[in-house]
Amino acid sequence: MMTDTLPQEIRQHIERNKLQRNTEHTPEERKLIGTAAYEAPREDILTDALIAIYLGKNVLLKGPTGSGKTKLAEYVSAFFDQPMHAVNCSTDLDAEALLGFKTLTYDEQGRTQIAFIPGPIMKAMTKGHFLYIDEINMAKPETLPLINGVLDHRRSITNPFTGDVITAHPDFRVIAAINEGYIGTVPLNEALKNRFVTIDVPYLQGETLFQLLQSKSVLRDEKQLRTFVQLSADLLSLIEMGQLPDEAGSIRALLDACDLTAYIPPLRAVSRAIADKLEDERERAAVMNTAETLF
């Protein structure tokens, strides 16, 4: 994905920082830097995300499952050459999973002592890395206020396990992702939402989707790949009409169907990769009826 639309001053600043970081990151930290493999539905999505991160904003990526939110976050990590620590939210997420925990360790003389093992937030804050919070609206409402101070002008947090006040490194950035309206999710409270710049990430469509399938799938038949692009468009139309859930339009699932089609009939591939994942029998039938008009 080209980034020619970025202002020159920003590109120059980022390149200077990359040269400086070449000697700063350890081999283990380099493993945390994302890949640059990302195709954006529109260039402004990528450009706006990069500019917001450059300006020190927290970025909230909002879109359906399989639309590429995690890939976009990884691209941003690669573009800035910054390691990214990840938090996968769930109803079980607690302060220890976010911040770290205390444990017993042994010193050189074999004596036991209590040590604090930092979690992803503490690591990212102190080292100036990126933090990716996936499915942030899956966390319990009482958990996320722990990090409100991390996300606003204070950029600090009091470690409840040690009492230390941790202030974020200037390069520390936060990217979060959200799937709205899914089972188990809760609306983000206004205080948390106001701490983010929000970027909608829709599904890829048209020629951009075709190029992605062509580059990523083992299926080499161009005609069939274009048929899958049409299938995606038709499924998205049904989603917009409320006849299918968002997951029926997942690009990840579409790519799985393309890969399977290299070896099995396309209708069976669509069933395995897309339709059979849906809970409602009528929704499964709608997907297959749509596919049968194309294959």
Secondary structure, DSSP 4 states (H G I P E B T S, - for coil): ---TTS-HHHHHHHHHHHHHHTTTS-HHHHTTS-------SSHHHHHHHHHHHHTT--EEEE--TTSSHHHHHHHHHHHHT--EEEEE--TT--HHHHHEEEEEEE-TTS-EEEEEEE-HHHHHHHHT-EEEEETGGGS-TTTGGGGHHHHSTT-EEE-TTT-PEEE--TT-EEEEEE-TT-TT--PPPHHHHTTSEEEE-PPP-HHHHHHHHHHH-S---HHHHHHHHHHHHHHHHHHHTTSS-GGGG-HHHHHHHHHHHTTS-HHHHHHHHTGGG-S-HHHHHHHHHHHHTT-
